[in-house]
Amino acid sequence: MASLKFDDKNVPYLDLGNGYRIALEGDEYTDAKAKEKAARELRETPDVVEKSMQELRCLLQEEKTLYVPMDNDPFMIKFLRPCKYYAQSAFELIKRYYRFRSKHPDLCDELYPVSVKHVYEEGLVHFLPLRDQHGSRILVLECGSK
């Protein structure tokens, strides 16, 4: 059973035992293989990223009811990447994200790794210690009754 711990920089990680641990990775992949995969699967090229960021910022500036940190590129990428850098789709995703946060503050406020520690301790979430053949992490959710 995984246990939530913190490293010397107070960054949370899951200790899976037997020398395996899962940590949030903030670093971007910079190797050629990862860049090629991002370009092929997500349209993620420097030109597309720049154009999409500009388009998304224009859409957000016109939306006066949202406060979005438009100067925070990593925040913007969190919405552009899953939408394959289509600005209009990312804009709709941002609106749904903020709508959900405002409708469900009980689920979103104070959401830190330590506040959801119980899902790991109760065995509701499992990470497999090894990645798949594509380098992706495998997450197993235990749903329903045993």
C-alpha positions as CSV (number, residue, x, y, z in Angstrom):
1,M,0.0,0.0,0.0
2,A,1.4,3.4,-1.0
3,S,2.1,6.0,1.6
4,L,2.3,9.7,1.0
5,K,5.6,11.3,2.1
6,F,7.5,14.5,1.6
7,D,11.1,15.0,0.4
8,D,13.6,17.4,1.8
9,K,12.1,20.2,-0.4
10,N,8.6,19.5,1.0
11,V,7.5,18.0,-2.4
12,P,5.0,15.2,-2.0
13,Y,5.7,11.7,-3.3
14,L,4.2,8.3,-2.9
15,D,6.4,5.6,-1.5
16,L,5.4,2.3,-3.2
17,G,8.0,0.3,-1.3
18,N,10.8,-1.9,-2.7
19,G,12.6,1.3,-3.9
20,Y,9.8,2.5,-6.1
21,R,8.4,6.0,-5.7
22,I,6.0,8.3,-7.6
23,A,6.6,12.0,-7.6
24,L,4.9,14.9,-9.5
25,E,7.3,15.7,-12.3
26,G,7.4,19.4,-13.2
27,D,10.1,19.1,-15.8
28,E,9.2,19.0,-19.4
29,Y,10.6,16.2,-21.6
30,T,13.3,17.6,-23.8
31,D,14.6,14.6,-25.6
32,A,14.1,14.2,-29.4
33,K,11.8,11.2,-29.1
34,A,9.4,13.0,-26.7
35,K,9.4,16.1,-28.8
36,E,8.6,14.1,-31.9
37,K,5.7,12.3,-30.1
38,A,4.3,15.6,-28.8
39,A,4.4,17.0,-32.3
40,R,2.8,13.9,-33.8
41,E,0.1,13.3,-31.2
42,L,-0.6,16.8,-29.8
43,R,0.5,19.2,-32.6
44,E,2.9,20.5,-30.1
45,T,5.5,22.4,-32.1
46,P,7.0,25.8,-31.1
47,D,5.0,27.6,-33.8
48,V,1.7,26.0,-32.9
49,V,2.3,26.6,-29.2
50,E,3.0,30.3,-29.7
51,K,0.1,30.8,-32.0
52,S,-2.3,28.9,-29.7
53,M,-1.1,30.8,-26.6
54,Q,-1.8,34.1,-28.4
55,E,-5.3,33.0,-29.6
56,L,-6.2,31.7,-26.1
57,R,-5.0,34.9,-24.5
58,C,-7.2,36.9,-26.9
59,L,-10.2,34.8,-26.1
60,L,-9.6,35.1,-22.4
61,Q,-9.2,38.9,-22.6
62,E,-12.6,39.1,-24.2
63,E,-14.2,37.0,-21.4
64,K,-14.6,39.6,-18.6
65,T,-16.1,37.2,-16.1
66,L,-13.0,35.0,-15.6
67,Y,-9.8,35.8,-13.9
68,V,-7.1,33.6,-15.5
69,P,-3.4,34.0,-14.9
70,M,-2.7,34.6,-18.6
71,D,1.0,35.5,-18.0
72,N,1.5,32.0,-16.5
73,D,2.5,29.8,-19.4
74,P,2.5,26.5,-17.5
75,F,-1.1,27.2,-16.4
76,M,-2.1,27.9,-19.9
77,I,-0.4,24.8,-21.2
78,K,-2.4,22.7,-18.8
79,F,-5.5,23.5,-20.9
80,L,-3.9,23.8,-24.3
81,R,-2.1,20.4,-24.3
82,P,-5.2,18.2,-23.6
83,C,-7.0,20.1,-26.3
84,K,-4.1,19.5,-28.8
85,Y,-3.4,23.3,-28.9
86,Y,-6.8,24.3,-30.3
87,A,-7.4,27.6,-28.6
88,Q,-11.2,27.5,-28.7
89,S,-11.3,24.1,-27.2
90,A,-8.9,25.1,-24.4
91,F,-11.0,28.2,-23.8
92,E,-14.1,26.0,-23.3
93,L,-12.2,23.7,-21.0
94,I,-11.1,26.7,-18.9
95,K,-14.7,27.9,-18.6
96,R,-15.8,24.4,-17.5
97,Y,-12.9,24.2,-15.1
98,Y,-13.9,27.4,-13.3
99,R,-17.6,26.6,-13.5
100,F,-16.9,23.3,-11.7
101,R,-14.7,25.0,-9.1
102,S,-17.4,27.5,-8.3
103,K,-20.2,24.9,-8.1
104,H,-18.1,22.5,-6.0
105,P,-15.9,24.4,-3.6
106,D,-16.1,21.5,-1.1
107,L,-14.2,19.3,-3.6
108,C,-11.8,22.0,-4.8
109,D,-10.8,24.1,-1.9
110,E,-7.8,23.1,0.2
111,L,-7.0,20.3,-2.2
112,Y,-3.5,19.3,-1.3
113,P,-1.8,15.9,-1.4
114,V,-1.9,15.7,2.4
115,S,-5.7,16.4,2.4
116,V,-6.4,13.4,0.2
117,K,-3.8,11.1,1.8
118,H,-6.6,8.7,2.8
119,V,-7.2,7.6,-0.7
120,Y,-3.7,6.1,-0.8
121,E,-3.8,4.8,2.8
122,E,-7.2,3.1,2.1
123,G,-5.9,1.5,-1.1
124,L,-8.4,3.3,-3.4
125,V,-5.6,4.4,-5.7
126,H,-2.6,2.4,-6.8
127,F,0.2,3.3,-9.1
128,L,2.0,0.5,-10.7
129,P,5.7,0.8,-10.0
130,L,6.8,0.5,-13.6
131,R,5.7,2.4,-16.7
132,D,4.1,1.0,-19.8
133,Q,6.0,0.4,-23.1
134,H,5.4,4.1,-24.0
135,G,6.7,5.5,-20.8
136,S,3.3,6.3,-19.3
137,R,2.4,5.8,-15.7
138,I,-0.3,3.3,-14.9
139,L,-2.9,4.3,-12.3
140,V,-5.4,1.8,-10.9
141,L,-8.5,3.1,-9.2
142,E,-10.4,0.7,-6.9
143,C,-14.1,1.4,-7.5
144,G,-17.1,-0.3,-5.9
145,S,-17.4,-2.7,-3.1
146,K,-15.1,-5.7,-2.4
